[in-house]
Amino acid sequence: MLSFDISHHDHCRRMESFLRTLMPNSPFSYARKLINSGAARLNGTATSPDTPLIFHDTVTLKESAATVGYISSVRPALDILYEDGHIVIVNKPSGMPMHRTAECEENLVENGQNYMTERDTPCKLYPVNRLDRGTSGSVILAKSSSSAGIYGRQVKETGLDKLYLALVQGTPDGCGIINVPLDEKESETRYRILLQGVDCSLLAVTPISGRMHQIRRHLSAIGHPVIGDKRYGGGELPEFSGFALHSFRTALVRETAVKLAVSAPLDDEMLSLCRQRGIDTDLLFETLLQLI
């Protein structure tokens, strides 16, 4: 058997996503086939493609020439959390824009298209939703204009069930609703404190409306800006690529009417910042599991 210990890079990642990350050049259905046949097991037991992984879990694979040949020691350039024939959900790095904003600037859409081409599955990608340059986490890209239209309408008509993590200055009330109008339009953001550090708090944040920079502007409006968000009063973090806002969980309804929920592992920068600000990593991981 081949054995793999789950690191912080994959805490809360779906089982199928982990296997496809481990074997990026395998056929599209290979990971799911291993899971459904029992050749891929989690902590010694059968599992499912949607099962979330936990730090220090153990994934085992039945050894075969094909499986060994597909395993790569290098993680793929695009961190794919979920993929089907219509969409791909990607864990966007902090500091990377969705589209090119300057000559030869690295951006998510072009990186994704280049990766798909290198993988021999070329397609044009269309953002279904967007994240600010400084925000990390899950974002949905459609593989065709027709899929972009379908999922775009869904987002417009019913909204997108998204939960963000925000490390903010100070300590707001334990939970609350911020309904300060933005751009002369009604706006609503809900939050609750998950953990507290040194002069900071980690919040679970849900935007009910979808205004530009809504979470950042609303948290700033109550006097608790996102750390590192210099535009809205959060100060500067020279060593940080963006600011401390992460799109952690995204849920949407697929064409089969089954709800899909995908969680995006925290990157090294966000984890390191939480530790620096006095938030225990083990307690943070336990807390994240409660949000899935």
Beta strands, then each sheet from edge to edge (+ up, - down):
strand 1: 2-5
strand 2: 40-42
strand 3: 58-61
strand 4: 80-83
strand 5: 87-92
strand 6: 126-127
strand 7: 136-142
strand 8: 161-169
strand 9: 175-178
strand 10: 189-197
strand 11: 200-207
strand 12: 245-253
strand 13: 259-263
sheet 1: 1+ 3- 2+
sheet 2: 4+ 5- 7+ 6-
sheet 3: 4+ 5- 7+ 12+ 8- 11+ 10- 9+
sheet 4: 4+ 5- 7+ 12+ 13-
end
